[in-house]
Amino acid sequence: MNCFIERTFCPACKSNNFIKLYSAPFLEKPIYKFLDRKFSNKNILDNFKDARYSLQECKECNLIFQKYILNDFFMTKLYDEWLNLFDNEMESNEIMINKNIFELNTSTFYAQEIMKVILYLKKRPSDINVLDFGMGYGKWVLMAKAFGCNAYGTDLSDKRVDLVKSLGINVINLNELRNYKFDFINSEQVFEHLPNPKETLTLLKNSLKTGGILKISVPDGRGIKKRLKFMDWGAKRSSNSFLLPITPLIHINCFNYKNLINMVTKSDFKHINIPYKFEYTCMLSYSNKAFLKNILRPVYNRLMRKTYLFFKKQ
C-alpha cells in the first residue's frame, strides 16, 4: 500500500513555481539513520520502501516543504501510534529529574503567556473563549482552564483526545469549529505538521471573533539551506547543522519569519506585538537566576524567536 501523497503546489501560497533542494530515499543514508533511531521498527520502516524524502523551495514565498507526505490514514498512525512507541520505556532517574525541571519551566511559561493574553484582551477570564489547536496532552489548555477561561482543545490523535477529555476539557473536532467563536487560539508547534496550512489558517480565522488573537509558534527555518550540505541527523540543538525544522515525515513545512508573516497576513490578519508592560506584569519568579531570565525573555522572544508570533483578526 502506497502511504504517500505528492504535493504539487506550495502549501502556503499555492504557487506551483518551486525547485528541488534535496532528494534521497527514505531507507538509505543519511535519512535512514534518523528513521531507524526514531522508530527502530521494521514493520514501520517497510512502509517507506521506494519512497523519497524530497525538499522543495517555493520561488514565490520561499517556503521549504516536503514534497511527499503521508496520506491521512498513515498520518494518523504516525501521531497516534508510531511516535508513542517509546512512551512506556523505562527512564533513568537523571532523565526523569531533567524532565520534571523542563515541565515545571514549561508550565511557568504557559501561565505567563495566558496571563498576558488575558490582560491584552481586557476581559474577565470567564468571558474569554480559548482554543488550543493541536493540544497534545492538554497542558496548555488545562492551564487556560485553571485561570478561568472557557477552554477548548482539538487534536489529531484519538488517544490524546480521550486523555484530555478525561481531564475535564471540552474537546471538539475540526468539523465543529464553525459552531464556535474564540477570543484566542493557541497554535504551538502545529503548522509545521499540517498538509494544508493555508486552508487550516482560513478555518481558524473563521472561528475567531473579529479582533480575536491567533498565536502561531513553529520551528525557525532560518539558514536551513546551509545545513543541508551536512545532513547530520544526530546534530545537537546548539549545533549549526541542527535539522529539526525539516524533520522527515513530521516537520513537513519549514517556515521562517518572512514566509510565515506573508501567509498569515494575506488571510486578513495583522501581525501584533503584546506590549512589554503585560509581559513584565506576568512575571512569576523572582529568584536571581529566574528574575534575569524573565527580564530578558520578552526581548528575546521579540527579537530572536522570529517564528513565535501573534496575529489579530481584522
N, C-alpha and C positions, 0 to 999 in steps of 0.2 A: 504493500500500500504506500502510495506517494504521500508523505506527510507535509510536503512543502507547497507553497504557492509563490508565484512570482509577482513582484510589484513592478508595474510597467510605467509608473509616474511617481513624481516626488510626493511623499505623503504629507508634506507641509504646505506646498504651494500648487500642487497638481501639474507642474510642468513635466513634460517628457524629454526635456533637454538636460541630460545628465551624462556623466562619464564614469568609467570604471576606475577605481583607485587601487583595488586589490581583489584577488580571487584565488582561492585554494580549496582543495577537497576537505570536507569536514574530518574525514578519517585518515588524513595524512598530516605529518608535522608541518607547521607548528600548531595548527588548530586542534589536532587530535590530543596533543599534550594537555591542553586546557580541558577538553571534554572528558578525557579519561580521569583527570583529577576531580572534576566536578561531579561526574555521575558514577564512574567506575562500575558500570553495569552493562554487560554485553547485550542484554535484551533491549536496553535503551539505545546504546550506540549503534545497533544494527539498523535503527530507523534512519540513520544519517548516511547510509551506504549510497554511493554515487551522487550525493548532493554536495553543493559547494557553498562555502562561506564567501559571499561576494559583497564588497563595499562599493557603493556608488556615491558620487557627489553631484548634487543638483547645481547646474550652471546659473540658475536664476536666483535661488536663495541661499546656496552653499550648504544646505543640509547634507550631512553624510548619513546614509541609511543602508541597511542590509537589504539586498535585492530579493533574496529568497528567505521567506519566513514560514514558521509553522502555521498550518491551517487551524481553524477554530477548534477542531477536536483535539489535535495534539498540543495546541497552545494551552488548553485546559488541563491536559495531562501534565504538561511541564510545570504549571504552577500549583496544581492540586496534588500531584504525586511525585514527580521526579525530583523537584527541588526540596521535597520534605523527607527524603530518604534518610537523612542524617540527623533528624530531629531527636531520635531515640538513642543516639550513640552516647556512650559514657564520656563525660568530660572531666578533665583533671581539675583539682581544686584551684590551681592558678588560673585556668581558663574561666572557671565559674566566678572567681573573685573579680577578674577584669571585666567579665560580662556584667556583673552586678553594678560595678562602678559606671560602666558605659550606660546601662539602663537608667541609673539614677541621674546622670548628666542629661540623658535624652529627655527624661520626664521633666526635669527642670526647664529645659529649653522649650518643650511643648507648653508648659504652664505660662512661661513668659510670652510666648508667641500668641497664645489665646488671649491673655490679658491685654496685650497691646491692640489686638484686633477689636476687642470689646470697647476699649477706650476710643479707638478710631471711629467706630460705628456710632458712638454716642447713644447707645441704647442700653436698657437693662438686659442682663443676660437672658432673663426669661422671655424677652421679646426678640431674641436673636435665633434664627434657624441656621444651623450649620450642617454641611455635608462633608464627610471625609471620603473623597473619591479615591478608591484603591486603599481601603482602610487597613489591609493586612490583618494583624492580630488585635486591632482596635485600640491601641494605646493612646493615639491622639484623640480619637472620638470619645473615649472614656474620660479623658482629661477635660474636654469641652463640656461633657455632661456634668462633671464634678463642679464646674464653675456656674452651672445653672442654665446653660444654653439648651435649646431644643436640638438634640444631637442625632444625626442620621449617618449611616455609613453604607457603602456599597463595595463589593469586591468580586473578582472573577472566580476565586476559589470557594467551592461549596463548603469545604472543611472549615475555612476561616469564617465564612458566613455563619455556620452553625455555632462555632465557638463564640463569636461576638454576640449573636442573638442570646446565647445562654447567659451573657453578662448584662443583659437588660438594655441593649442598644437597639434602636429601630433600624433595621436593615432593609433597604429597598433595592430592587433590581433596576437595570437601565431603562426598561420599558415603563417603569413607574415614575421616572424623573419628571416627566412632563406634568405630573399632577402636583408638583411641589414648587415653591419659590423660596430660595435661600438668600440669606444676607451674606453668607460667606461660604466658599467652597475651598477646601484644602486638598491640594493635589501634590503629595510629597513622593518624589521618585516614582512617577507613574507614566508620564508622557513619553519617556524613552522606551517604554514597553509596548506602546499602542500601535497596532497595524495601521490605523487611520486617525492620527492625532487631530487633523483638521476637522473631521466630522465630529469627533468627540468634543472638541472645543465648541462647536456650534450647539451640541446637545447641552453642554454645561451652561453656555450663555443663556439659552432659553429657560434654564432652571434657576437663573439668578434674578433677583429683583433689580429694577433699574437703580443704579448706584451701588449694587452689590459688589463684593470683592472676590476675586479669584486669585489664589496663590498657586504658582507653579514652581516647583523646585526639581531640577534634573541634574544629572552629572554634567560637568562643564567640559565641552569638547574642544576647547582651545588647544591648538598645537597638536591635534591628534594625527594629522598627516605626517608630521615629522617623526612620530613614534612608530609609524607603520613599518619603517625600514628595519626596526629591531624585532617586532612581533614577539616580544618577550612576555609570555602569559604568566610568568612567575614573578614579575616585577612588583616591588612594594609600592604602596600608595605614594610614598615620598619620592619615588624614582621618576626621572624624566621620561622613562619608557612605559609608564603605567598606562594600561589599556582599558580600564573599566568602562569608559563611555561607549565602547564598541564591543562589549561582551557578546560572543556568539550566541545566537538564538534568543537572548534575553534583552540586551540593550540594542534594539533594532533601529532606533533613531538617535543620532548623535547631534545634539543641539549646542549652539554657542549663543552668546548674548544677542548678537545681531539677528540671527535667523529665528530665535525664539520671540524676540520683540516683533519682528516682521510678521510672523504667523499670527500672533495674538492680536496685535493692534489692527490688523486687516479684518478682524472679526468684530469690530465695534467695541473694542476695549481700549482703555487708556492706561498706560503704564504709570504707576504712582509709587511714591516712597512713603512709608509710615514715618511720621515725624520722630526725630530723636527724643523729644520730650516724653513720648509714650514709651519708647524703648527703655529709658532710664527710670521711669516711674515704676516699671515692672521688674526691676532687679530683685532677685530673691535671696542672694547670698552675699554676705559682706565680710567673709574671711579674706585675708590679704590676697591670696592667690586667686580666689574666685572673684573678688572685687575687681581686680585688674582685668581679668578675663571678661567680666561683664561690661566694664567700661569700654574695652576695645571691640567687643563683638559687634555692636551695631555699625560701627565704622567699617569693620572688616566685611560684614555682610553687604554693605552698600558698595564698597569699592572693589572687593575681591571676589565675592560669591556672585559672579555675573549671571548665573542661571538660577538664582533664588530671588523670584520677582513677584510683585503684587500688581494686579490689574483691576481697574474699576469698569463695570459695565456702563456704557454710555446710554 
